[in-house]
């Protein structure tokens, strides 16, 4: 199936700042490897801000580094 009509949302809680940073780096590498032309956003922040992060606040766009 080559239809590009899927999206993915992942929420992982209970992380340290270092763990969140490392996961951000690994998700970005995985996105670049498996879906290099796809667009993405990663949001990191406090657990009490999860709702805002999902709605689009605190976001970092995932782009391939040139």
N, C-alpha and C positions, 0 to 999 in steps of 0.2 A: 504494500500500500504506500503510494508516494504522495497522497493527498496531505497537504500541510495545513490541517485544520485542528491540530491538537495544541494544548497548552499544559503547563505544569506549575503547580504551586507547592512549595515545601516550607513547612515551619518546623524549626528545630529549637527547642528551648532548653534552658539549664546549662548554658555554655559560658565559659570564661571569654574575655575579650580576645585572648590568643586563639582559642578554639574557633571562635566566630571568624576571625581573620583568616585562619588556615582553611576553614571550610569555604570561605568566599573564594580564596585562591584556587582551591581544588574544583569547585563548581565551575569557575570561569574556564579553567583548563579543559574540563570535561565538555562544556558547551562548545568550545572552540574545536575540539576533536570530533565530537559526534554530530554537531549541528553548526558548522562554521558560518553559515549564512543566516542563521536564526537570530532574532533579537531577544534580549533578556534584561531582567532587572533583579538585583539583589538588594535586600533591605536588611540592615543590621541595627539593633538598638536594644533598649531595655524591654524586659518581658511585658511590662505594663503598657508598652506602645505597640504591641503586636497588631491590634486592630488598625491603627494608623499606618503601620508598615504595609499591611495587606492592601489598604486602600490607596497606597501610592506615596505616602510620606516616607521620609528617611531612605529614599531609594538611590541605588547606584546602578546605572546602566552597565550592562555587560557588553563590552565591545572588544573586538580582537585588536591586540596591540600591534602597531605597525613597526 
